[in-house]
Amino acid sequence: MKIALVARHAEPQVRMFDPYTAELADHVFGLGRALAAQGHHVVIQARKDAPGLPGRQAIAPRLSVEYLAAGPAARVPADELPRYASDLAGALAASWRRHRPDVVHAHHWTSALAALAAARDTQVPVITTFGSFGSAERRHGIVSECPAVRQRLEPAIARGSASVLATTGEEVAELSRLGVRSAKVACVPTGVDVKAFKPAGYSVRRGKQPRLIALGSLAGCRRLDVVLRCLAELPGTELVIAGGPAASELECDHGYRILAKLAAHLGVTDRVRFTGHVSEDKLPALLRSADLLVSAACYEPQGSAAIRAMACGIPVVATSVGGYEDAVIDGTCGVLIPPERPALLAGQLRDLLATPMRLAAFGIAAADRARSRYPWARVAEETAVWYERTTGRVPHLAGACAIPSGAGAARSSQRRPGPAAPDLSLLSRSRRTLVPVGEHAA
């Protein structure tokens, strides 16, 4: 099958202007590599965001990246991406006329908007993965790009897509709230490279103190302030916070300054280490050096941090939200707690660190779950099944790529009718009016 993955960024591990861009870029690259390894011909298509990038570049057998001219050849804030969607749509349409893919899988709303406009001329089926929704971010108090425009267009994009691939049960429930028919929605999680992220291997040197690790951006929605307050109640325990900008740029980061000031106020500065961004090749060794991964996040679209830690045999103590709720089996490979319960979080951390045998058993179960459910090979197989169903290559099979059972499925069953789908043709009658420019957050 010829597959085009349309993404905001073509390269993995990009660190941009919002906390979810990096996870989405890693997801696209991991999925593309796994699909290519299974014999599909895959091209990752993204806006050219740096001078000197080639038009097309092979990066693995059957896997290439195509950089498309759409706006300036420079990285731009997420707020500004919609204004270049019309240019990206034109470039995509021209590319697909030369090399028509069997299916297009667009990631994030701006990419999907451009892909849907381009597909009008080429009749290529478009599947969309949002990664995160403006409506959900708004409920959790997260500042997102172009909130008015995004919240108006995301329901239309979902309904206008041939199908939608969610990555968590919470995302399935959000699609239901937006009025998207369940028949066109499937849930396939993000994956992990189980050859790199595994229990055996080199581990970063550490002291004798128990070690907690928090992985991800330093944004306020990660609630690292809660984790620091928990650390103050765990004497003799250290915390590694891995994420954010490069270590050399931490001092200029607003989130870091707030957290460093709080650590000083709590008297835990000597037990907290901020690493800054950790590259993919060094992350497994850092994860293996920890006893527990901890997260107090109020919003977690994919849960890739938990999945990577589990693959390394590290149990997870996290809030029962989003990707964590799907990935972590409570009481088996970690502990899930309700959001905004810092005392309960501290108590669970204390209890687990005080029971090494239970901690070890959780670690074994965590690694087993990651190896069985989240290898990229399995994720790619499930994704390809949905591609084939969407393109009509195989008949619909009841239960194929089904929404997972549990809390996510229960939420999605409570479907509320959404507003009628806007006419998407209004968004693409001219390249000037593809994206209505509205208010946007800084």
N, C-alpha and C positions, 0 to 999 in steps of 0.2 A: 504494500500500500504506500502511496505517496502522501506524506503528511506535512503540512505547514503549521508550525507553532508560532503564533504571532505574540510577541511579548514586549513589555516596556523596555527591557534590556536584554541583550543577547548573551552577555557573559555572566557566569555565576559569581556569587559573593560580592555583588555590587553593593556599596553602602551609599544610599542616596538620602532623600529628604523626608522619608517617612519610615516607620519601624517595620513595615511589612514588605517593602520592595525587595530587600535582600532575600527573604524567605521565598518570595515568588520567583525571583531569578534562579535561585537554587533548585526550586521545584521544576521549572521549565527545562533547565539544563540536565537535571537528573533523569527526567522523563524522556527527553529527546535521546539521550545516550542509551537508555535501556530499550527504547523502541527500535533504534538503529541496530542494536546488538541482536535483536530478534528478527532481523531481516527486512524491516521497513526502511524506506528512504525518507529521511527527515531533514527539513530545513527549518532553522530557527530564524524568524524574520523580525527585525527590530529597526527602529529609527537610528540612523547614523548619528551617534552622539559624541564623536571625537574626530578631529581631522586626521587624515592619514589612514583611516580604516579602509580595508579593501571592500569592493562591492560584494564579493562572495568568497568565503574561506572554508575549506574542508578542515574539520577538526577531529574526525574519526571516520572509519569506514561507514559509508551511507549516512553520515551526519555532517551537515554544513551550516554555516551561519551566513545570512545575507543582510547586509547593512543598507538600508534604504534612505535615500535623501528625502527628508521631511523636516523643513525648518533648519535652524542653524546646526552645523556639525559640532555641537557642544552639549554638555549635560545642562538640562534646564530643570527648575523646580517643578514638582508634580503639578502645582497650580497652573503652569503654563502649557502642559502637555495637550489639553483639549484643543488649543488653538491650532495645533499642527496635525490634528486628526484627519482633516481633509487632504492635506499633502500626503500623509501616510496612506490613506485610502487609494489615492491615485497611483502611488508607487506600488502598492500591493496588487492592484488590478492589472497594471502593466506586467508585473512579474508573473502573475497567474496566467495571463494570456500567452506568455512564452513557455511556461512550465506549469501546466494546470495540475494542482494537487487533487487527490481524491477527497480529502477532507481538510478543513482548517480548524485548528483548536486555538482560540484566542484567550489570552490570560490578562485579566483585569479589564475594567470597564472601558478605558480609553482605547485599548487594543481591540476590544470587541466592537466598539463603535466604528472604528476604521475598517475592520474586517467585514462587517455587515454591509457597509457602504460599497466596498470593493466587490463583494460577492454579488451585488445586483447585476453587474455586467457579465460575470463569469459563471453564475449559477453553481457555485461551489458551496456545499453545506458547511455552515459555521457552527461549531460547538464552543461554548463559552465556559470558562472557569473564572469566577470573580476574585477569589482569594480573600476579599474583605468587602463589606458593603458599607456605603455611606450612611445608610439608615442605622445599621448596627453600631457604627463608630459614633454616631450622634448620640445614641442612647447611653453609651458608655463615657460620654464626655470627651471624646477624642476629636481633635481638630483634624479635619480631612480636607483634601483639595476640592475646590469648587463645590461646596456642599449643596447649594441650591440646584445647580445644573446636574450634578451627579445623582442626587436623590430623585430627580425627575426622570432621568434617562435610564437608570439601572433597571427598573421594572420593564421598560420598553425593550431594552437590549435583551433581557432574559426571555421575554415572550417572543421576540423576533428571531432568536437563535433556534437552530434546528433542535438542539438539546443543550442542557446545562449539566456540567460535571461539578458537583460540590465536593469538598474535601473533608467535611465534617457533618455530623448530624445537626449541629447548630446552624450550619449554612443551609442545609435542606429546609429547616424550619423557617429560616429567614426568606427563602425563596417562596415558601408557602404563604408567608405574610404578604409578600409582594404580588401574590395572585398568579404565580406560575403553576401550571398544571403538573401534578406529581408524575404523570406518565412520561414527561420529557426530562425528568430529573434523575440523575444517578449519583451515587456517592462513592468516590474512589479516593482514598487518602493520599497524602504525600508519602514519599518513600525515604529510604536511607540506604547508603552504600554499606552493606553488611560486611564487605571485605575490608573496608577501612575502619568502620566503627564496630568494634568487637571487643569482648572482655580481655582477650590475650593481646599483649603487645607492650610497647614502651609506655611508661607512665612518667609524667613530670615529677621530679623530686619534691618531696614535701616533708614537713616536720611530723612530730608525734601527735599534734593536735587533730581532733576530728575536723574534717574539711567539708564545708558546704560550697556548692557552686550555683551561681545564677547566670543564665545564658540568654543573651538577647540585647536589645537596644536599652538605652538609659532613659527612655521616654517615661513620662509620668504614669501612663497606663500600665506599665510593668510593675508598679507599686513596690519598687525596690526600697522605698522608705519603710514599708512594713517589714521587709526582710531584715533591714538593719536594726529595727526595734526588737525583732525576735533575737537577733544575735546578741543584743545587750542582755538578754535573759539566759544566754547559753555560755557561761564563763568557760574558758578553755577551748572554745571552738573558733575556727577561722572561716572566713567567707571570701571566695574568689568571685568577682563580678566580671564576667567576660562578655564584652560587647561594646557597642558605641563606635566612635571614631578611632583612628589609630592612636596608639599610646602617646605619640608625640603631640597629638592634637587634643588630648583630654582636657588640658587646662583651659582651652577655649570653649569647651562644651558646656552649655547651660545646665543640662541634666547632671553632668559630673560635678559641677560646682555645688549644686544643691545637695547632692548625696554626700559629697566630701564634708560639707559643713555640718550635715546632720550626724555623720559618723563621729566628727570631733565633739559635737554636743553630747552624744551618747557615750563618749569615752571608749569607742571601739576602733579608732583609727588604726591602732597597731595590729588589729586582727582582721582588717579588710584590705584586700588587694584588688585594685582596678587594673585589668590587663589591657583595656582597649580592645579593638578588633583582633580576633584570633583567626588566622587563615585556616582553610579547610584541612590542610595537611597536618597542622599542629593541634587541631581541636580534639581528636580522639585521645591523644596522650594526656591532655589537660583534663578531659572528662574522667579518664581512668584514675586520675589522682584524687578524685573526690569520693566521699562517702555517700553523699546525697545530692541530687539536684533539687533546688527549691524554687518555687515561683508563687508569687502572690498576685499575679496579673489579673486584672478585671476583665480582660478581653484577650483571647488567644485564637486567631483564625485557623491556624494549621497545627500547632503543637509539635513542630519539628525539633525544638530543643529537647522535649521529653523523649521523643522517639530516638534521637541520637544518643542521649544519655542511657536509655534502656538498652540500646544495642551494645553499649560498652559495659553492660552489667551494673549500671548505677540506678538504684531505686529513685523514685520521684515522689516528692511531697509538693502538691500543687493545688491551686483552686480548681473547683469542678466547673470549668468553663471551656467551651469550644473544643479545640483539639485535645486538650488534656483529658476532658471527659470521655472522649473516644479511645484514646491511647492507653490510659492508665487504668488497669483493673484494680479498683479500690480494695485494699487488704490483701492483694496478691503480689503485685509488682510495685506497689507504692501506696500512697494515701492521698485521697482527695478530700478537700475541706471546702465549705461554702466560702464565697468571697467575703472580704471585709470581716474576717474573724481572726485577728492577729494573735489573741491569746490561745486559741485553739491550734493555730499553726505552730506557735512556739512550743506548746505542749506535745504535739505530735513529733516535732523534730527532737525534742528532749528524750521522749520515750524510745524512739528508734535508735538514736545514737547510744542509748544506754543498754540496748539489747542487740549485741553483735550478731547472734545467731539468726534472729529475725531479719536483721538487715541483710545478712548474706543470702537468706532464703528469698527475700524480695529481689535481690540482685540477679539471682539465677532465673527466677520467673520473668523478670524484666527482659533479660537477654533472650530468653526463649520466645517471648511474645514478639519482640522486635524482629527476630529472625524469621518467624513464621508468618507474620502479618504484613510487615512493612518493607521487605526487600524491593528494590526498584524493579526487579524482574517481574514480580507478582503484580505490582502496581501497573506496569506497562501492559501486561497481559489483560488485566481487567479494563484498562483504558482502551486498548485495541478492540476488545469485544464491543464496547459502546460505540466506537468509531464505525465498526461494521454494521451494527444495528442501525445507526443513524443514516448511513449511506445506503441501506437496503441490501447489503451483501449477505446478511443472515437474517432469518426471521426473528421476531421478538420471542424471547424465552422468558417465561414467568420466573422471576427471581434473579435473572442475570444482572449482575452489578447492582443488586438491590440495596435499598437504604438499610443501614445496619439496624439491628434491633436495639432497644434500650431507650435512654432518655431522649436521644435525638429523634428517633422514630415516633415516640410518643408526642413530642412537640409538633412534629410535622403533620400528625393526624388532625391536629386542631386547626384546620385550614380555614382562613377567613377570606372571603372574596375580595379581590383587589380591584382597582379601577380599570376601566377598559384600556387596552394597549394603545398607546399613541401610534399614529401612522408613521412608521419609520421612514417612509419615503420623503417625508417632510425634512428629515435630517440630511438628505443626500441629493436634493434636487440641484444644488449647486455647491461648488467647493467653498463658496463663501459662507453658506448657511448650514454646513454640516453640523457644527457644534455651536449652539447658542451660548454666547459668553455672558455669564451672570456673575453674581457676587462670589467671591472666594475668600477663603481664610488665608492668613499669612502663613 
